[in-house]
Amino acid sequence: MKEKEKQAGPIYIVSGGKGLAGNNMVHSLLIQYPNNNVPVIIVPNIHEEIQLIKLVDKAKQEDGMIAHTMVNRGLRSLLRKLCEEKGVKHIDFMGELADYLDEKLQIPSLQSPGLYREINQQYFDRIEAIEFTLNHDDGLQPQKLHKAEIILTGVSRSGKTPLSV
């Protein structure tokens, strides 16, 4: 008889930005557990205390946990406090490193969520354009052709795909 598999509650990835860094961290580890059924829920754009209060209550109710990348020191501290008070497991991906850098660099942190993506937006736009190109190569998804900036046509094997990328 097969032993009953344990179920994990949801993992909430909380961020003042898009939550992509935390999502990458969580999924990098979850892949080590094949066929897991752990729900991962990204909760982006957290900028107010009330959002954190509601989220911690929801995580508590669903026996979930919170992994966060909050760069705003005040909200990060509040989230830690709320989780500890309510008994919700939490992992702070940014706090210890931010505290270390504050101490060593002796310069104020900008505490601006989404700054990495904002500064590197041109790179992300390029990746998005390449993904669009590959997803629509060889006439795939013709219903979305109106979204293309350029459409290349030509005979087979004439180098349209490498040129478009």
Rosetta silent file (secondary structure, phi, psi, omega in degrees, C-alpha in Angstrom):
SEQUENCE: MKEKEKQAGPIYIVSGGKGLAGNNMVHSLLIQYPNNNVPVIIVPNIHEEIQLIKLVDKAKQEDGMIAHTMVNRGLRSLLRKLCEEKGVKHIDFMGELADYLDEKLQIPSLQSPGLYREINQQYFDRIEAIEFTLNHDDGLQPQKLHKAEIILTGVSRSGKTPLSV
SCORE:     score description
SCORE:     0.000 S_00000001
   1 L     0.000  134.742 -177.443    0.000    0.000    0.000 S_00000001
   2 L   -76.065  134.403  177.915    1.323    3.403   -0.977 S_00000001
   3 L   -67.889  140.562 -178.736    2.088    5.833    1.833 S_00000001
   4 L   -63.419  130.092  179.018   -0.124    8.908    1.769 S_00000001
   5 L   -76.192  139.254  177.794    1.624   11.870    0.126 S_00000001
   6 L   -81.062  144.432  178.395    1.869   15.008    2.194 S_00000001
   7 L  -106.691  142.320  175.670    0.379   18.178    0.793 S_00000001
   8 L  -106.782  144.296  174.366    1.932   21.612    1.175 S_00000001
   9 L   -70.029  175.551 -178.105   -0.066   24.788    1.391 S_00000001
  10 L   -68.156  151.893  171.675    0.486   27.522   -1.159 S_00000001
  11 E  -103.733  118.705  177.202    3.674   29.534   -1.343 S_00000001
  12 E   -94.590  122.793  177.344    2.911   33.222   -1.698 S_00000001
  13 E   -99.023  112.348 -171.578    5.677   35.183   -3.392 S_00000001
  14 E  -108.673  133.671 -177.614    5.337   38.745   -2.157 S_00000001
  15 L  -152.169  151.415  171.421    7.024   41.724   -3.759 S_00000001
  16 L   -79.667  -14.719  177.300    6.832   45.456   -4.110 S_00000001
  17 L  -106.948 -133.193 -176.974    7.676   44.881   -7.771 S_00000001
  18 L   -89.351  -16.805  179.714    6.655   42.067  -10.111 S_00000001
  19 L    84.188   11.102 -175.654    7.826   39.176   -7.919 S_00000001
  20 H   -69.112  -39.247 -179.664    9.999   37.650  -10.630 S_00000001
  21 H   -63.376  -47.260  178.682   13.143   37.263   -8.499 S_00000001
  22 H   -64.147  -39.419  178.011   11.253   35.447   -5.745 S_00000001
  23 H   -61.008  -43.411  178.214    9.395   33.341   -8.294 S_00000001
  24 H   -62.648  -42.105  179.475   12.696   32.256   -9.847 S_00000001
  25 H   -62.153  -48.990 -177.154   14.111   31.339   -6.441 S_00000001
  26 H   -63.723  -46.173 -178.848   11.076   29.285   -5.432 S_00000001
  27 H   -69.483  -27.914  175.553   10.803   27.469   -8.753 S_00000001
  28 H   -63.095  -31.224  177.954   14.556   26.772   -8.781 S_00000001
  29 H   -88.160  -40.736 -178.507   14.006   24.752   -5.631 S_00000001
  30 H   -60.312  -29.253 -179.633   10.606   23.253   -6.433 S_00000001
  31 L   -63.904  -19.254  177.996   12.037   21.647   -9.571 S_00000001
  32 L   -75.899   -7.829 -179.754   14.066   19.470   -7.201 S_00000001
  33 L  -119.010   81.794 -175.486   10.786   17.884   -6.049 S_00000001
  34 L   -55.211  145.029  176.711    9.333   16.199   -9.158 S_00000001
  35 L    59.571   27.621  177.473    5.556   15.988   -9.452 S_00000001
  36 L   -75.338  155.459  179.330    4.980   18.296   -6.492 S_00000001
  37 L  -114.198   31.347 -176.507    1.578   19.935   -6.216 S_00000001
  38 L   -79.029  117.938  176.731    2.680   23.062   -4.403 S_00000001
  39 L   -73.198  134.043  177.237    0.689   26.070   -5.605 S_00000001
  40 E  -116.061  122.126 -175.079    2.870   29.136   -6.169 S_00000001
  41 E  -122.593  116.931  177.897    1.040   32.444   -6.136 S_00000001
  42 E   -83.940  129.688  177.584    2.801   35.680   -7.028 S_00000001
  43 E  -118.922   90.927 -175.256    1.493   38.699   -5.127 S_00000001
  44 L   -88.611  172.734  171.468    3.104   41.725   -6.837 S_00000001
  45 L    55.631   46.943  176.855    2.967   45.466   -6.237 S_00000001
  46 L   -87.094  115.818 -176.260    2.630   45.432   -2.466 S_00000001
  47 L  -131.284   -3.126 -175.510    2.886   49.049   -1.303 S_00000001
  48 L  -132.358  149.088 -179.341    0.490   49.336    1.647 S_00000001
  49 H   -59.248  -40.307 -176.965    0.260   47.835    5.116 S_00000001
  50 H   -61.383  -33.473  177.668   -3.353   46.703    4.621 S_00000001
  51 H   -63.023  -41.637 -179.876   -2.249   44.529    1.694 S_00000001
  52 H   -67.366  -41.531 -179.483    0.230   42.739    3.964 S_00000001
  53 H   -60.103  -48.045  179.750   -2.304   42.273    6.750 S_00000001
  54 H   -63.096  -41.110 -178.119   -4.825   40.657    4.382 S_00000001
  55 H   -65.685  -45.192  179.862   -2.161   38.490    2.774 S_00000001
  56 H   -63.209  -40.386  176.673   -0.773   37.157    6.052 S_00000001
  57 H   -61.296  -42.647  179.636   -4.312   36.327    7.211 S_00000001
  58 H   -65.206  -43.520  178.584   -4.966   34.478    3.956 S_00000001
  59 H   -61.946  -40.392  177.969   -1.694   32.536    4.182 S_00000001
  60 H   -62.049  -46.182 -178.149   -2.538   31.577    7.779 S_00000001
  61 H   -62.679  -35.639 -176.017   -6.026   30.423    6.774 S_00000001
  62 L   -97.132   10.013 -177.383   -4.656   28.286    3.899 S_00000001
  63 L    53.626   40.263  179.717   -1.689   26.881    5.851 S_00000001
  64 L   -97.377 -176.924  175.776    0.563   28.577    3.347 S_00000001
  65 E  -135.232  165.101 -176.790    3.891   30.282    3.636 S_00000001
  66 E  -122.561  128.473  170.577    5.312   33.536    2.363 S_00000001
  67 E  -114.233  130.524 -174.238    8.544   34.076    0.477 S_00000001
  68 E  -135.616  155.347  177.742    9.279   37.732   -0.099 S_00000001
  69 L  -127.260   43.553 -177.260   11.611   40.125   -1.855 S_00000001
  70 L   -72.131  120.477  177.943   10.481   43.336   -0.208 S_00000001
  71 L   -93.891  -15.929  175.740   13.115   46.070   -0.661 S_00000001
  72 L   -76.721  114.539 -173.852   11.147   48.665    1.306 S_00000001
  73 H   -57.673  -42.451 -178.439   12.596   48.316    4.795 S_00000001
  74 H   -65.103  -46.163  179.242    9.408   49.390    6.607 S_00000001
  75 H   -68.559  -36.770  177.968    7.110   46.997    4.734 S_00000001
  76 H   -62.246  -44.004  179.945    9.678   44.188    5.006 S_00000001
  77 H   -64.455  -43.123  178.393    9.849   44.678    8.775 S_00000001
  78 H   -62.835  -43.256 -179.673    6.059   44.776    9.079 S_00000001
  79 H   -61.590  -44.337  176.627    5.689   41.611    7.008 S_00000001
  80 H   -57.912  -47.046 -177.789    8.184   39.769    9.212 S_00000001
  81 H   -61.546  -46.903 -179.745    6.365   40.974   12.346 S_00000001
  82 H   -61.410  -43.531 -179.868    2.912   39.983   11.034 S_00000001
  83 H   -62.795  -42.613  179.840    4.127   36.542   10.017 S_00000001
  84 H   -66.328  -41.868  179.347    5.711   35.923   13.397 S_00000001
  85 H   -63.448  -38.365 -176.109    2.616   37.132   15.282 S_00000001
  86 H   -92.143   -4.578 -179.853    0.278   34.938   13.215 S_00000001
  87 L    72.848   32.741  178.460    2.610   31.929   13.100 S_00000001
  88 L   -98.339  124.829  177.486    3.011   32.028    9.319 S_00000001
  89 L   -61.884  136.427  178.694    6.258   30.590    7.983 S_00000001
  90 E  -144.480  150.958  177.381    8.141   33.185    5.948 S_00000001
  91 E  -128.439  125.602 -178.478   11.390   33.464    4.046 S_00000001
  92 E  -102.269  103.680 -178.276   13.000   36.839    3.449 S_00000001
  93 L   -74.920  -17.846 -173.491   15.124   36.680    0.298 S_00000001
  94 L  -111.999  -30.828 -167.837   16.339   40.302    0.607 S_00000001
  95 H   -55.261  -53.959 -176.152   16.512   41.329    4.261 S_00000001
  96 H   -64.118  -40.975  178.868   19.804   39.890    5.477 S_00000001
  97 H   -66.626  -41.505  178.338   21.688   40.940    2.368 S_00000001
  98 H   -62.833  -42.738  178.748   20.152   44.433    2.487 S_00000001
  99 H   -62.446  -42.057  178.316   21.071   44.762    6.178 S_00000001
 100 H   -61.974  -47.392 -179.057   24.628   43.642    5.430 S_00000001
 101 H   -66.083  -37.298  175.624   24.986   46.119    2.532 S_00000001
 102 H   -56.639  -46.289 -177.221   23.509   48.950    4.633 S_00000001
 103 H   -69.088  -46.479 -174.418   26.156   48.318    7.277 S_00000001
 104 H   -75.618  -40.018 -174.986   29.127   47.799    4.955 S_00000001
 105 H   -84.148  -25.847 -179.486   28.419   50.440    2.308 S_00000001
 106 L    53.928   35.961  173.145   27.189   53.159    4.658 S_00000001
 107 L  -128.829  149.594 -177.191   25.068   54.662    1.875 S_00000001
 108 L   -71.826  138.131  175.205   21.288   54.868    1.869 S_00000001
 109 L   -75.394  144.011  177.777   19.375   52.234   -0.067 S_00000001
 110 L   -71.100  -28.226  179.922   16.921   53.545   -2.646 S_00000001
 111 L    52.105   43.132 -176.236   14.322   50.975   -1.483 S_00000001
 112 L  -110.871  106.130 -179.842   12.621   51.212   -4.872 S_00000001
 113 L   -61.755  143.625  175.763   10.794   48.035   -5.979 S_00000001
 114 L    79.511    7.099 -176.651   11.205   47.050   -9.637 S_00000001
 115 H   -64.538  -39.021  179.335   14.371   49.125  -10.083 S_00000001
 116 H   -59.004  -48.040 -179.583   16.356   46.250  -11.596 S_00000001
 117 H   -65.859  -40.084 -179.890   13.743   45.703  -14.283 S_00000001
 118 H   -61.673  -45.835 -179.271   13.357   49.433  -14.884 S_00000001
 119 H   -67.515  -32.381 -177.563   17.091   49.926  -15.406 S_00000001
 120 L  -104.015   24.006 -175.043   17.296   46.852  -17.639 S_00000001
 121 H   -58.727  -37.905 -179.715   14.016   47.432  -19.517 S_00000001
 122 H   -59.404  -41.309  177.542   15.718   47.547  -22.924 S_00000001
 123 H   -62.591  -46.826 -178.690   17.054   44.020  -22.337 S_00000001
 124 H   -65.332  -35.539  176.086   13.634   42.725  -21.269 S_00000001
 125 H   -63.946  -40.090  179.145   12.006   44.373  -24.297 S_00000001
 126 H   -64.203  -44.573  178.486   14.527   42.628  -26.547 S_00000001
 127 H   -61.613  -43.015  178.915   13.808   39.239  -24.956 S_00000001
 128 H   -61.420  -40.115  179.093   10.065   39.826  -25.339 S_00000001
 129 H   -66.171  -39.747  178.324   10.547   40.673  -29.028 S_00000001
 130 H   -66.032  -42.606  178.298   12.586   37.502  -29.606 S_00000001
 131 H   -62.453  -40.888  177.123    9.935   35.407  -27.840 S_00000001
 132 H   -60.371  -45.259 -179.584    7.224   37.017  -29.993 S_00000001
 133 H   -58.802  -49.789 -177.067    9.258   36.242  -33.111 S_00000001
 134 H   -68.786  -33.277  179.233    9.785   32.590  -32.214 S_00000001
 135 H   -72.616  -15.819 -177.933    6.166   32.106  -31.133 S_00000001
 136 L  -118.140   12.158 -179.565    4.955   33.376  -34.503 S_00000001
 137 H   -66.994  148.333  178.070    7.581   31.778  -36.753 S_00000001
 138 H    57.069   36.025  174.560    6.401   29.843  -39.817 S_00000001
 139 H    78.587   12.080  178.386    2.903   31.321  -39.689 S_00000001
 140 L   -68.262  140.097  177.743    2.146   30.244  -36.133 S_00000001
 141 L    53.646   55.262 -178.106   -0.692   32.193  -34.492 S_00000001
 142 H   -61.582  -18.913  178.752   -1.624   34.254  -37.574 S_00000001
 143 H   -66.371  -13.178 -179.719   -4.461   35.861  -35.589 S_00000001
 144 H  -105.430   10.116 -179.862   -1.784   37.947  -33.826 S_00000001
 145 H   -57.861  -30.730 -179.342   -0.066   39.250  -36.972 S_00000001
 146 H   -63.543  -15.981  179.107   -1.561   42.691  -36.374 S_00000001
 147 H   -87.741   -9.459 -178.386    0.721   43.009  -33.331 S_00000001
 148 L   -76.700  143.534  174.743    3.898   42.588  -35.406 S_00000001
 149 L   -84.022  -33.508 -179.128    6.008   45.590  -36.280 S_00000001
 150 L  -137.365  140.069  175.406    7.601   43.809  -39.263 S_00000001
 151 L  -123.542  121.719  178.366    6.463   40.766  -41.251 S_00000001
 152 L   -98.418  133.475  174.416    9.018   38.899  -43.339 S_00000001
 153 L  -126.109  153.229  179.552    7.886   36.754  -46.233 S_00000001
 154 L   170.565  171.315 -179.415    9.961   34.628  -48.554 S_00000001
 155 L   -69.448  160.838 -179.342   10.550   31.171  -49.901 S_00000001
 156 L   -58.980  144.698  174.932   11.425   28.313  -47.583 S_00000001
 157 L    65.630   28.446 -179.326   14.993   28.074  -46.265 S_00000001
 158 L  -101.741    6.637  174.405   15.860   31.673  -47.219 S_00000001
 159 L    88.732   26.167 -179.751   16.928   32.763  -43.695 S_00000001
 160 H   -67.582  -42.793 -177.116   13.837   34.589  -42.480 S_00000001
 161 H   -64.523  -51.253  178.640   14.015   33.237  -38.930 S_00000001
 162 H   -60.411  -37.985  179.041   17.668   34.135  -38.233 S_00000001
 163 H   -64.410  -41.883 -177.856   17.129   37.556  -39.781 S_00000001
 164 H   -68.103  -34.604  179.333   14.041   38.221  -37.655 S_00000001
 165 L   -74.277    0.000    0.000   15.805   37.201  -34.450 S_00000001
